[in-house]
Amino acid sequence: MALVVDSGRIYLDYAASAPLKQCAKDAWMVAHSYPGNPSSSHEDGGLAANLLSDARQTIGRFLGENYEVVFTSGGTESIILGILTSLEGSWSQSHVVTTSIEHSAVLGLLQRLEQAGVAVTLVDPQPNGVISPNDVANALRPDTRLVCIQHANNETGVIQPVNKVAELLSGNDALLFVDAVQTAGKLPLPDVDADLLAVSAHKFGGPRGVGALRIRPGLALRPLIAGVSHENGFRAGTQNVAGIVAMAAAAQECMNYELTPAGRRHLRRLRGYWEEGISRLPFEVRTISNAPTLFETLCILIPGLRGDTVADALDLLGISVSTGSACHSSEEGPSHVLSAMGLDKDTLMSAIRISFGSSLVEDEIDRSLAALESVVVRLETVAGIR
Ligand code: PLP
């Protein structure tokens, strides 16, 4: 059963925040009952430090065992810490290459850094939402210190060829930062060849407000704050032990199921079931079909209607979907991601994002599609489209 938020509701907004896995909730309850600060030298501190150390090992297996892990307060902090740490020491002489479809956590920070003298080049996607590694390579300059690219897009689910970018960067001094917030628990992150990589627990069944930054060991990085002892000097402040333990429990469950071949087959079947159902709807629905895409994220466009109107109507029927990035649902403007892909304004304003996890069942897909059909037929009738 998918998470029932309220009696009968169907939750289809995992890309915004996935439901907390039961194992994570259980782990959080246990860890939260430990009083110690992991930096304290007494026995209670030692017990908290052991919990942290076990969680670090689990997250190490989840992200790649040969890397260092810095626990943070989530995806945004991991991004800020990763980018600022990479550029520390020579802001004004730095050039950064990124893409125009990054999450606002990346784009917003880089806009601020531009004001501080950092040069930034934005690479646009191809019409199918994929960033061309050659376009990234062509944007490099002798002073490029950092390349920032997402692993998969939060609005479209399109997967970026990050290892190809890493290949083109080999021999170059620039570091590669990958925002893997949308792919953690869905794609095997140990396979991603990045110097720095950011994840967030609440996108894969852990709690909100916890994340991690994976760092390749041996990089000459300077911590942002001098004299800090937490997290190997990379982050100041007492760790959120219970949240980190809960994140590790969610990561372990992903390694036990969602990331296994059986888990991937299950998600692919659910995706196929959505796509078949959508193709039978009695109105035009466009999808992004000519790009590698996460099974779990489906961006649909219903020409002639506004996505926010359809999403609101579905909400009234007990179904939670999103238009574009959840972080921007309060903004009226068109999605910067779909705009960069070259969609015209009317088409991109019609976008709806459906995102789900392995607990979704076919009956819920059937009910969601039936609700979508009734909403769209009603709205098209009112709008005089049919
Ligand atoms: N990066 C991407 C691609 C995201 O989708 C999000 C959240 O939606 C973030 C970063 C920010 O993560 P958090 O909500 O943990 O700060």
Residues whose N, C-alpha, C, O or C-beta is under 5 A from the ligand:
A	BS01	PLP	A15 A16 G74 G75 T76 H103 A105 A152 N154 D179 V181 Q182 S200
